[in-house]
Amino acid sequence: MSKEAAQAAEAAKGSYGVGIGEEWMCWLPVTWALRDLADALDAGGAPAPNAAAQRPDGQWVVDVFPLGCAAGPHGPARAAGSTAA
C-alpha cells in the first residue's frame, strides 16, 4: 500500500527524477501504525508485550518498544537500550 501511495503522491506533485524514496518514507510510519492497530484489535485491544521476564527479586521487566519499530522485516533496527524496567 505504501508504495502505491508514494507513486500516486509523486505523480500528483512531480518529481526531481530521483524516484519515490522521499514520498515513500512519508507513508511507511502510517502503514506500520495501521498494522500495529490491526494487531491490537486482533488481540482484543490488549496485545501481549514483545517480551516479558521476571527478575530474581520478583519485579517484572517488559519490552514495551513497538513491534513495528523493532529489528526485523517490518521495521528499522531499534536503538540499543530502549527497554523499560
The first five atom37 places (N, CA, C, CB, O) and aatype in JSON, in Angstrom:
{
  "aatype": [12, 15, 11, 6, 0, 0, 5, 0, 0, 6, 0, 0, 11, 7, 15, 18, 7, 19, 7, 9, 7, 6, 6, 17, 12, 4, 17, 10, 14, 19, 16, 17, 0, 10, 1, 3, 10, 0, 3, 0, 10, 3, 0, 7, 7, 0, 14, 0, 14, 2, 0, 0, 0, 5, 1, 14, 3, 7, 5, 17, 19, 19, 3, 19, 13, 14, 10, 7, 4, 0, 0, 7, 14, 8, 7, 14, 0, 1, 0, 0, 7, 15, 16, 0, 0],
  "atom_mask": [
    [1, 1, 1, 1, 1],
    [1, 1, 1, 1, 1],
    [1, 1, 1, 1, 1],
    [1, 1, 1, 1, 1],
    [1, 1, 1, 1, 1],
    [1, 1, 1, 1, 1],
    [1, 1, 1, 1, 1],
    [1, 1, 1, 1, 1],
    [1, 1, 1, 1, 1],
    [1, 1, 1, 1, 1],
    [1, 1, 1, 1, 1],
    [1, 1, 1, 1, 1],
    [1, 1, 1, 1, 1],
    [1, 1, 1, 0, 1],
    [1, 1, 1, 1, 1],
    [1, 1, 1, 1, 1],
    [1, 1, 1, 0, 1],
    [1, 1, 1, 1, 1],
    [1, 1, 1, 0, 1],
    [1, 1, 1, 1, 1],
    [1, 1, 1, 0, 1],
    [1, 1, 1, 1, 1],
    [1, 1, 1, 1, 1],
    [1, 1, 1, 1, 1],
    [1, 1, 1, 1, 1],
    [1, 1, 1, 1, 1],
    [1, 1, 1, 1, 1],
    [1, 1, 1, 1, 1],
    [1, 1, 1, 1, 1],
    [1, 1, 1, 1, 1],
    [1, 1, 1, 1, 1],
    [1, 1, 1, 1, 1],
    [1, 1, 1, 1, 1],
    [1, 1, 1, 1, 1],
    [1, 1, 1, 1, 1],
    [1, 1, 1, 1, 1],
    [1, 1, 1, 1, 1],
    [1, 1, 1, 1, 1],
    [1, 1, 1, 1, 1],
    [1, 1, 1, 1, 1],
    [1, 1, 1, 1, 1],
    [1, 1, 1, 1, 1],
    [1, 1, 1, 1, 1],
    [1, 1, 1, 0, 1],
    [1, 1, 1, 0, 1],
    [1, 1, 1, 1, 1],
    [1, 1, 1, 1, 1],
    [1, 1, 1, 1, 1],
    [1, 1, 1, 1, 1],
    [1, 1, 1, 1, 1],
    [1, 1, 1, 1, 1],
    [1, 1, 1, 1, 1],
    [1, 1, 1, 1, 1],
    [1, 1, 1, 1, 1],
    [1, 1, 1, 1, 1],
    [1, 1, 1, 1, 1],
    [1, 1, 1, 1, 1],
    [1, 1, 1, 0, 1],
    [1, 1, 1, 1, 1],
    [1, 1, 1, 1, 1],
    [1, 1, 1, 1, 1],
    [1, 1, 1, 1, 1],
    [1, 1, 1, 1, 1],
    [1, 1, 1, 1, 1],
    [1, 1, 1, 1, 1],
    [1, 1, 1, 1, 1],
    [1, 1, 1, 1, 1],
    [1, 1, 1, 0, 1],
    [1, 1, 1, 1, 1],
    [1, 1, 1, 1, 1],
    [1, 1, 1, 1, 1],
    [1, 1, 1, 0, 1],
    [1, 1, 1, 1, 1],
    [1, 1, 1, 1, 1],
    [1, 1, 1, 0, 1],
    [1, 1, 1, 1, 1],
    [1, 1, 1, 1, 1],
    [1, 1, 1, 1, 1],
    [1, 1, 1, 1, 1],
    [1, 1, 1, 1, 1],
    [1, 1, 1, 0, 1],
    [1, 1, 1, 1, 1],
    [1, 1, 1, 1, 1],
    [1, 1, 1, 1, 1],
    [1, 1, 1, 1, 1]
  ],
  "atom_positions": [
    [[0.82, -1.19, 0.0], [0.0, 0.0, 0.0], [0.86, 1.26, 0.0], [-0.93, -0.01, 1.2], [0.56, 2.21, -0.72]],
    [[1.93, 1.28, 0.79], [2.74, 2.49, 0.89], [3.42, 2.82, -0.43], [3.79, 2.34, 1.99], [3.57, 3.99, -0.78]],
    [[3.83, 1.8, -1.16], [4.49, 2.06, -2.44], [3.52, 2.71, -3.43], [5.06, 0.76, -3.04], [3.88, 3.66, -4.12]],
    [[2.31, 2.2, -3.48], [1.32, 2.77, -4.39], [0.96, 4.2, -3.99], [0.05, 1.9, -4.41], [0.79, 5.07, -4.85]],
    [[0.85, 4.46, -2.69], [0.56, 5.81, -2.21], [1.7, 6.77, -2.57], [0.31, 5.81, -0.69], [1.46, 7.91, -2.97]],
    [[2.93, 6.3, -2.42], [4.08, 7.14, -2.76], [4.13, 7.42, -4.26], [5.38, 6.46, -2.31], [4.45, 8.54, -4.67]],
    [[3.81, 6.43, -5.05], [3.79, 6.64, -6.51], [2.7, 7.65, -6.89], [3.56, 5.3, -7.24], [2.92, 8.5, -7.76]],
    [[1.54, 7.56, -6.26], [0.46, 8.5, -6.54], [0.85, 9.91, -6.11], [-0.83, 8.06, -5.83], [0.56, 10.88, -6.82]],
    [[1.51, 10.05, -4.96], [1.94, 11.36, -4.5], [2.98, 11.95, -5.43], [2.5, 11.28, -3.07], [2.95, 13.15, -5.73]],
    [[3.9, 11.12, -5.9], [4.92, 11.6, -6.84], [4.28, 12.05, -8.15], [5.97, 10.49, -7.11], [4.67, 13.07, -8.72]],
    [[3.3, 11.3, -8.61], [2.62, 11.67, -9.85], [1.87, 12.98, -9.69], [1.65, 10.56, -10.28], [1.84, 13.8, -10.61]],
    [[1.26, 13.2, -8.52], [0.5, 14.42, -8.28], [1.39, 15.63, -8.09], [-0.39, 14.25, -7.07], [1.06, 16.72, -8.55]],
    [[2.52, 15.46, -7.41], [3.39, 16.59, -7.08], [4.49, 16.83, -8.1], [4.01, 16.37, -5.74], [5.0, 17.94, -8.21]],
    [[4.85, 15.8, -8.82], [6.0, 15.91, -9.7], [7.21, 15.31, -9.01], [0.0, 0.0, 0.0], [7.15, 14.92, -7.84]],
    [[8.31, 15.23, -9.74], [9.49, 14.59, -9.19], [10.74, 15.27, -9.72], [9.51, 13.1, -9.51], [10.73, 15.88, -10.78]],
    [[11.81, 15.14, -8.94], [13.12, 15.61, -9.4], [13.82, 14.54, -10.21], [13.99, 16.03, -8.21], [14.96, 14.72, -10.64]],
    [[13.14, 13.43, -10.41], [13.7, 12.35, -11.21], [14.53, 11.35, -10.41], [0.0, 0.0, 0.0], [15.22, 10.52, -11.0]],
    [[14.47, 11.42, -9.1], [15.28, 10.5, -8.28], [14.46, 9.34, -7.73], [15.92, 11.25, -7.13], [15.0, 8.51, -7.0]],
    [[13.19, 9.25, -8.05], [12.36, 8.15, -7.59], [11.4, 8.56, -6.49], [0.0, 0.0, 0.0], [11.23, 9.74, -6.18]],
    [[10.78, 7.54, -5.89], [9.71, 7.78, -4.92], [10.19, 7.71, -3.48], [8.6, 6.78, -5.13], [9.38, 7.73, -2.56]],
    [[11.49, 7.63, -3.26], [12.02, 7.43, -1.91], [11.5, 8.39, -0.87], [0.0, 0.0, 0.0], [11.09, 7.96, 0.21]],
    [[11.52, 9.68, -1.16], [11.08, 10.67, -0.18], [9.6, 10.53, 0.13], [11.37, 12.08, -0.68], [9.2, 10.58, 1.29]],
    [[8.79, 10.35, -0.89], [7.35, 10.16, -0.67], [7.07, 8.85, 0.05], [6.59, 10.19, -2.01], [6.17, 8.78, 0.89]],
    [[7.85, 7.84, -0.27], [7.64, 6.54, 0.36], [7.92, 6.61, 1.85], [8.52, 5.47, -0.3], [7.19, 6.02, 2.65]],
    [[8.96, 7.33, 2.24], [9.29, 7.45, 3.65], [8.17, 8.14, 4.44], [10.59, 8.21, 3.82], [8.03, 7.91, 5.64]],
    [[7.39, 8.97, 3.79], [6.26, 9.62, 4.47], [5.15, 8.62, 4.79], [5.7, 10.76, 3.62], [4.41, 8.81, 5.75]],
    [[5.02, 7.58, 3.98], [3.94, 6.62, 4.16], [4.31, 5.43, 5.04], [3.49, 6.12, 2.84], [3.42, 4.79, 5.59]],
    [[5.58, 5.14, 5.19], [5.96, 3.96, 5.98], [5.46, 4.02, 7.42], [7.45, 3.82, 5.98], [4.91, 3.02, 7.89]],
    [[5.62, 5.12, 8.15], [5.1, 5.14, 9.52], [3.58, 4.94, 9.59], [5.46, 6.45, 10.2], [3.06, 4.36, 10.54]],
    [[2.87, 5.42, 8.58], [1.41, 5.26, 8.56], [1.06, 3.78, 8.42], [0.79, 6.07, 7.39], [0.19, 3.28, 9.14]],
    [[1.72, 3.09, 7.51], [1.41, 1.67, 7.31], [1.83, 0.85, 8.53], [2.1, 1.13, 6.04], [1.14, -0.1, 8.89]],
    [[2.95, 1.2, 9.17], [3.36, 0.49, 10.39], [2.32, 0.69, 11.48], [4.75, 0.97, 10.87], [1.96, -0.26, 12.18]],
    [[1.84, 1.91, 11.64], [0.85, 2.2, 12.68], [-0.46, 1.45, 12.41], [0.58, 3.71, 12.78], [-1.09, 0.94, 13.33]],
    [[-0.86, 1.39, 11.15], [-2.08, 0.65, 10.81], [-1.93, -0.84, 11.1], [-2.44, 0.86, 9.33], [-2.87, -1.47, 11.59]],
    [[-0.75, -1.39, 10.81], [-0.52, -2.8, 11.12], [-0.55, -3.02, 12.63], [0.83, -3.26, 10.54], [-1.14, -4.0, 13.09]],
    [[0.08, -2.13, 13.4], [0.05, -2.26, 14.86], [-1.37, -2.15, 15.4], [0.94, -1.19, 15.5], [-1.74, -2.87, 16.33]],
    [[-2.17, -1.25, 14.83], [-3.57, -1.13, 15.24], [-4.34, -2.4, 14.94], [-4.23, 0.07, 14.54], [-5.1, -2.88, 15.78]],
    [[-4.14, -2.96, 13.75], [-4.82, -4.21, 13.39], [-4.41, -5.34, 14.33], [-4.5, -4.59, 11.93], [-5.26, -6.13, 14.74]],
    [[-3.12, -5.42, 14.67], [-2.66, -6.44, 15.61], [-3.3, -6.27, 16.98], [-1.13, -6.4, 15.74], [-3.68, -7.24, 17.63]],
    [[-3.4, -5.01, 17.43], [-4.02, -4.74, 18.73], [-5.5, -5.13, 18.71], [-3.87, -3.26, 19.1], [-5.99, -5.72, 19.68]],
    [[-6.19, -4.82, 17.64], [-7.6, -5.18, 17.55], [-7.78, -6.69, 17.51], [-8.24, -4.55, 16.31], [-8.7, -7.23, 18.12]],
    [[-6.88, -7.39, 16.79], [-6.94, -8.85, 16.74], [-6.72, -9.46, 18.13], [-5.89, -9.39, 15.76], [-7.23, -10.54, 18.43]],
    [[-5.96, -8.78, 18.96], [-5.67, -9.27, 20.31], [-6.69, -8.78, 21.33], [-4.27, -8.84, 20.74], [-6.44, -8.86, 22.53]],
    [[-7.82, -8.28, 20.86], [-8.85, -7.8, 21.78], [-8.52, -6.47, 22.41], [0.0, 0.0, 0.0], [-9.07, -6.14, 23.47]],
    [[-7.65, -5.71, 21.8], [-7.31, -4.38, 22.3], [-6.15, -4.37, 23.28], [0.0, 0.0, 0.0], [-5.74, -3.31, 23.74]],
    [[-5.63, -5.54, 23.62], [-4.53, -5.61, 24.58], [-3.52, -6.65, 24.1], [-5.05, -5.95, 26.0], [-3.48, -7.76, 24.64]],
    [[-2.71, -6.31, 23.11], [-1.74, -7.3, 22.61], [-0.7, -7.64, 23.68], [-1.04, -6.78, 21.36], [-0.39, -6.82, 24.55]],
    [[-0.19, -8.82, 23.59], [0.85, -9.25, 24.53], [2.11, -8.42, 24.31], [1.16, -10.77, 24.37], [2.38, -8.0, 23.19]],
    [[2.88, -8.18, 25.37], [4.14, -7.46, 25.19], [5.1, -8.26, 24.32], [4.78, -7.14, 26.55], [4.98, -9.47, 24.19]],
    [[6.07, -7.56, 23.74], [7.07, -8.22, 22.89], [7.83, -9.27, 23.69], [8.04, -7.19, 22.29], [8.08, -10.37, 23.2]],
    [[8.19, -8.94, 24.9], [8.94, -9.86, 25.76], [8.67, -9.48, 27.21], [10.48, -9.83, 25.44], [8.52, -8.3, 27.54]],
    [[8.6, -10.47, 28.06], [8.41, -10.23, 29.5], [9.24, -11.25, 30.26], [6.9, -10.31, 29.91], [9.3, -12.42, 29.89]],
    [[9.87, -10.79, 31.3], [10.68, -11.68, 32.13], [10.6, -11.2, 33.58], [12.17, -11.71, 31.64], [10.44, -10.01, 33.84]],
    [[10.71, -12.14, 34.49], [10.68, -11.78, 35.9], [12.1, -11.87, 36.46], [9.72, -12.71, 36.69], [12.78, -12.89, 36.31]],
    [[12.54, -10.79, 37.1], [13.86, -10.74, 37.69], [13.89, -11.58, 38.96], [14.28, -9.28, 37.98], [12.84, -11.9, 39.51]],
    [[15.08, -11.93, 39.43], [15.18, -12.73, 40.67], [14.5, -12.08, 41.87], [16.63, -12.97, 41.0], [14.05, -12.78, 42.78]],
    [[14.42, -10.73, 41.88], [13.76, -10.07, 43.01], [12.24, -10.0, 42.86], [14.3, -8.67, 43.17], [11.56, -9.42, 43.71]],
    [[11.71, -10.6, 41.79], [10.26, -10.65, 41.58], [9.7, -9.57, 40.69], [0.0, 0.0, 0.0], [8.55, -9.66, 40.27]],
    [[10.48, -8.54, 40.38], [9.99, -7.46, 39.52], [9.89, -7.96, 38.08], [10.93, -6.23, 39.6], [10.77, -8.66, 37.58]],
    [[8.79, -7.57, 37.42], [8.61, -7.91, 36.02], [9.25, -6.85, 35.14], [7.11, -8.06, 35.68], [9.12, -5.65, 35.41]],
    [[9.93, -7.29, 34.1], [10.54, -6.41, 33.11], [9.87, -6.72, 31.78], [12.12, -6.61, 33.03], [9.85, -7.87, 31.33]],
    [[9.31, -5.67, 31.16], [8.55, -5.86, 29.92], [9.14, -5.0, 28.82], [7.06, -5.52, 30.13], [9.41, -3.82, 29.02]],
    [[9.34, -5.6, 27.65], [9.8, -4.87, 26.48], [8.6, -4.15, 25.89], [10.48, -5.83, 25.42], [7.67, -4.79, 25.39]],
    [[8.61, -2.81, 25.95], [7.45, -2.03, 25.51], [7.67, -1.34, 24.17], [7.11, -1.01, 26.56], [6.82, -0.57, 23.73]],
    [[8.79, -1.6, 23.53], [9.06, -0.95, 22.25], [8.08, -1.48, 21.21], [10.54, -1.18, 21.8], [7.87, -2.69, 21.16]],
    [[7.49, -0.62, 20.38], [6.52, -1.1, 19.37], [7.15, -2.1, 18.41], [5.95, 0.09, 18.58], [8.27, -1.92, 17.95]],
    [[6.42, -3.15, 18.11], [6.92, -4.17, 17.19], [7.25, -3.59, 15.82], [5.9, -5.29, 17.03], [8.21, -4.03, 15.19]],
    [[6.48, -2.61, 15.34], [6.74, -2.02, 14.04], [8.08, -1.31, 13.96], [0.0, 0.0, 0.0], [8.56, -1.04, 12.86]],
    [[8.68, -1.0, 15.09], [9.97, -0.32, 15.11], [11.09, -1.25, 15.51], [9.93, 0.86, 16.06], [12.25, -0.84, 15.55]],
    [[10.78, -2.49, 15.79], [11.81, -3.44, 16.21], [12.59, -3.94, 15.0], [11.19, -4.62, 16.97], [12.14, -3.8, 13.86]],
    [[13.73, -4.5, 15.26], [14.53, -5.07, 14.17], [13.73, -6.2, 13.53], [15.9, -5.59, 14.69], [13.04, -6.94, 14.22]],
    [[13.83, -6.32, 12.26], [13.13, -7.38, 11.56], [12.63, -6.9, 10.22], [0.0, 0.0, 0.0], [12.97, -5.79, 9.78]],
    [[11.84, -7.72, 9.56], [11.42, -7.39, 8.2], [10.42, -6.23, 8.12], [10.82, -8.6, 7.56], [10.18, -5.7, 7.03]],
    [[9.82, -5.83, 9.26], [8.77, -4.81, 9.22], [9.18, -3.48, 9.83], [7.57, -5.3, 9.92], [8.33, -2.61, 9.99]],
    [[10.42, -3.29, 10.16], [10.79, -2.02, 10.76], [12.29, -1.85, 10.88], [0.0, 0.0, 0.0], [13.04, -2.81, 10.75]],
    [[12.72, -0.64, 11.13], [14.14, -0.38, 11.28], [14.66, -0.96, 12.58], [14.43, 1.12, 11.21], [13.88, -1.24, 13.49]],
    [[15.94, -1.14, 12.67], [16.53, -1.64, 13.9], [16.32, -0.63, 15.01], [18.04, -1.95, 13.72], [16.48, 0.57, 14.79]],
    [[15.97, -1.1, 16.18], [15.73, -0.18, 17.27], [17.04, 0.19, 17.96], [14.75, -0.8, 18.28], [18.04, -0.51, 17.85]],
    [[16.99, 1.29, 18.66], [18.18, 1.77, 19.37], [18.49, 0.87, 20.55], [17.99, 3.23, 19.84], [17.58, 0.33, 21.18]],
    [[19.75, 0.71, 20.84], [20.15, -0.12, 21.97], [19.68, 0.52, 23.27], [21.69, -0.31, 21.99], [19.7, 1.74, 23.43]],
    [[19.26, -0.31, 24.18], [18.85, 0.18, 25.49], [17.46, 0.78, 25.52], [0.0, 0.0, 0.0], [17.18, 1.6, 26.39]],
    [[16.59, 0.42, 24.61], [15.26, 1.03, 24.55], [14.21, 0.17, 25.24], [14.87, 1.28, 23.1], [13.1, 0.02, 24.74]],
    [[14.57, -0.37, 26.37], [13.6, -1.15, 27.15], [13.3, -0.41, 28.44], [14.14, -2.58, 27.44], [14.05, 0.47, 28.85]],
    [[12.21, -0.77, 29.07], [11.83, -0.13, 30.34], [11.78, -1.21, 31.4], [10.46, 0.62, 30.23], [11.24, -2.29, 31.17]],
    [[12.33, -0.92, 32.54], [12.3, -1.91, 33.64], [11.57, -1.31, 34.81], [13.75, -2.35, 34.06], [11.42, -1.96, 35.85]]
  ]
}
